[in-house]
Amino acid sequence: MTKPIIATLAGHSALEIFTAAKKGKFETLALVVAGRERTYSHYYRHLIDKLITLRHFSQLTDPATRGMFPEEREGRYNQYQILKKSGIEYPKQFKEPKEIDRLVLVKVREKIRRYERAFFFAANQAEFYNEGQKLIRIGRITESDLKEAVIEEFILGPQVNFNFFYSPLEKRLELLGTDTRRQTNLDGLIRLPSVWQIKFLEKNNPSYIESGHISVTVKESLLEKAFAAAEKILKAAREISPPGIIGPFALQTAVTAGPPSEKIITFDLSLRIPGSPGTAFTPYSSYLFGRNMTCGERIVMEIEKALKLKSLPKITS
């Protein structure tokens, strides 16, 4: 069998995948958006055999998407459908602003960067509209998008991303690593003295746009709870859209204090590679494979095994 070319979108975790692919002696193909190609065409050109430039990544999903290919928050097969069906704990959601009875985080699609979301806090209906109108006035969101906002309880606790991998060949769930996010402008805001935080928030909203990741570890007593949640997600996804999740996915969680004991609350589900090469510097993949492994390496390992077993259809959708 001719070795397949490993192609990926040039961004997010592409360099991690390309590095692993070249180690495995695969040819590589980068799909890059015009204006963002120099990282791949110049600085890391040695990792890429072929490069295709696109006007926008949406060209790849026109006219129809493939199963769970996108990170869906709306429409068919969205993450909230999977979270609900799984039965795992996730933040309480409110259908209408008038229902708000506690501190909530409001997530609204941005006006210009439609793949990003704007965020603001509110504790009641009046605050919801006041904060929402601020973002409308500065052109960050639209009135119609505010009406479609996700309103969910804010979970107070350290945030941990559990980055999993499901192997259809091994029929095994694996934890590859854990991390937390660095976000703009939030990370700068929390470093200000409280008096300046208040002054900043009088005119601005915190932004949760991801700019990077930090490797973290969790105590072992939490691992079983994380695995249990991930197993339920796998089962729910399989029932909603067979064959379900293949390969990498992540639970973005907050850990609450209890009582009676800590709980893992999943506030976001990522049906993709996590975007944090630093997860390889946590110990969890080495517990499985005897060495630290990036998610890109684990993907290539699965492809190599599928080729050897002539089972490539089992790891594709």
N, C-alpha and C positions, 0 to 999 in steps of 0.2 A: 504494500500500500504506500502511495506517495504521502510524504509528511504534509500535513495541512499547514497553511500559513496562519500564524496567530495575529489576529487583527484586534485593535481596540481603539476606543475614542481617545484622542490625544488630550489628556487632561485628567485631573483627579488622581488616578493611580496608574497611569499609563507607563511611566518609567519603571515602576515596580514590576509590572507584567512583562515589559520588553526585556528587562535585565534577566528575569527568570527564563524567558523564551530563548534568548541568545545562549544562555548556559546549557539549555537543552538542545541547542543546534537547530532551532526552528527559524524559518524566515519570519519576518515581522512586517506588519502593515499598520501605519498610523493614519487615522482618519481625523483630520485637524481642521478647525474653523479658520477661515482666512483672517489674518491679523494676529493670530496666536501661534503661528507655525514656527517661529525662529527657535524656540526652545528645542523643538524636535528636528528641524531641518539643519540646524547649525550646532548648537551646544551639545546635544546628545545624538548627533547624527549616526554615530557608530552603533547605536542600538536598533536602528531602523533601516530596513531594506527598501521599503516602498512607502511613499507618502501620498495620500490623496487629500486635496484641499476642498472643503465644502463651504458653501455660503453660511450654513447653519446646521447644527446637529439634527434639526427637525427633518432634514432631507432623508435621514436614515429611517424615519418612521412614517414616511408618506408613501402610500395612502393609508396604511394600517400598521399598528404596532404588533409585536410578537409576544403574546402571553403576558408574562410579568417583566418584560424588558425594561420599562421605565420605572422610576420611583414614584408610583402613583399615590397621590393623596386625595384624588377625586375620581369620579366615574367608576367604571367597571374594575373589579379586582383591586380596589384601593386598600391602603394599609389599615384603615379603620374597620373595614369589613373583616379583615383577617384577625385583627386584635379582638374584635367582639366575638367572633366565632371561636377563637382559641380559648376564651375563658380566663386568660391571664389578667392580672391587675394592671389597669391603665387609668390615667386621670379621668375624673368625672367630666363629662361634656355637657354644655348648656346649649339648647336649641335657640333660645332667644335671650337678648340682653336683659330682659325683665326678670329672668330666672336667676341671675347672678346673685349668690348669697355668701360669697367668700372671695378671696384673692384668686383671680384668674389670669392666665396668659392668653392673649388674643393673637391669633396667627392669621395674617391677611396677605394674599398674593400681591406682590409689588406691581405698580403700574407699568414700569419700563422693563425691569428684569423679571419677566414672568416666572422664571424658574426659582426666584428667591421669594422669601416671605418677610414682611415687616411684622414687628412684634410690639405689643404694648400691654401694660398691666392695668387692671381695673378691679374694683371691689364691689361695684354696684352698677346699675344701668346708667346713671348720670355720668359716672367716670368713663364708662365704655364709649359713650357718644362724644364726650369732651376730648378724650385722647384720640379717638378715631378721626374727629374733625381736624385736629392738629395735623395729622398725617395727610389728610385730603388737601388742606390749604397749601402745604409745601410740595404737593404733587407726588407724594410717595405712593399713595394708593388712590383708588377711585371709590365713589359712593357705592357703586354696584358690587365691587369686591368686598367692601366692608359688610355688606348684607350677606355675603357668602363666607364670612370669617369663621374659623374654628375657634370656639371659646371653650377653654378647658382649665380645670383646676390647676393652680400652680403647686407643684410638689416641692417641698423644701427638703433638700438633702444633697449630698455629694452626687455628682453626675458621673456615670460610668458607661462607656460603650462596650458591650460584650460582642466581640467579633468572632462569629461562628463560621463553620464550613460544613455543609452536608454532602457526603460522598454517596451517590447512588450505587457506585461500584462496591463500596465496603458496607453500604447501608449503615453508616456511622455518622453521628453528630460529633464535631470536634470544636473545641474552643482554641482559636489560634492566638488570641491576645486581647488585651483590654487597654482602653485609652480614655482620655477626656479631651474636650475641645477648647481651643483658644478662639475667641470670637470678638469681632469688632462691632461696636465700640465698647462693648460690655467689659472686656478685660482692662481697658484703660480706665473706665469709669470706677470700677471697684478698687482701684489703686489711689483714688482721690480721697482726701479727708472728707468726712461726712458733710460738712458745711458746703463744700464745693460740689459734692454729688447732688445735693438738694438744688443748688443754683443751676447746675447743668440740666437737671430733669424738669425745671420750670419751663424750659424752651425746647428740650430735646427728648427723644425716646431712646431707650437702650436698643441697640442693634445686635442681633445674634448671628450675623453673617460669619460663616466659618472662615478662619484664616490659617488654622493649623491645628495640630494635635499634640498632646503630651502623653507619654506612656505612663500608665498607673498600674498598680496591682490591687487585688482585693483579697480579703482574708478568706481562707478556705471554707469557712462555714457558710459563705454566700454562694459558693460555686454550685452546690446542688440546686439551690433555688433558681439560679440562672439557667442551668441545664434543663430544669423542669419547664421553665417558661419557653425556652427554645424548642423543646420537643412538642409542646402544645401548638406553637406557631407552625412548625413543620406539618403537623397533622391537619390543622385548619387550612393551610395553603393547598395541601394535597387534595382536600375535599372540595375546595372552591374551584381550583383550576389545575387538574392533573397535568403533569406529574408533580406539580408544586415547586418548591424551592430547590434549585440545583446549585451547589457550590456555595459561594460566600453570601452571608447576610449578617446584619447586626441589629442588636437590640440596644436602643439608646434609653438609658434608664436613670432614675434617681433612687437612691437608697434612703429609706426613711428609718427613723429610730425605733418605731414600734410605739407602745407595747403590743404584744408580749415580746416580740423580737423584731429585728430588722426585716423590712419588706423591700422587694425590688419592684418598682413601679415603672413600666415601660411607656414612655411618652412618644417614642417614634420608632418606626420599623424601617430599616433600610434593606431593600431587596437587591443588594449589590455588594461589590467589594467596598470595604469601609473607608478607604481613602487615607489611611494612617499607616505608612511604612513603619512607624515606630512601634507598632504592636509586636513586631519581631523581637523587640528588646524587653518584652515581658516573658516570663518563663513558661507559659502554657503550651506553646508548640513544642518546646524542648521536652516536656513531660511525655509527649506523644511520639516524637520522632528522634529523640536523642540529640537534637540540635535546634537552635532557633531557626524559624522559618517564616518568611514573609507570606502574605496571602497570595502574591503573584507566584511564588515558588510552589505553593500548594495547588494552585490552579494548573500549572504546567505538569506537576506530578500526576494529577488526575488525568490530564490529556494523554500523557505518556502511557499510563496504565490502560486507558481505554483503547488506545491504538494497539497495544500488545494483545489485549483480549478481543480485539475486533468488536468493541462495544461502544463506539463513538456515539451512536444514537441515544445511549442511556444518559449521556451527560450534555445533551443538547435539547433544545425545545423548539 
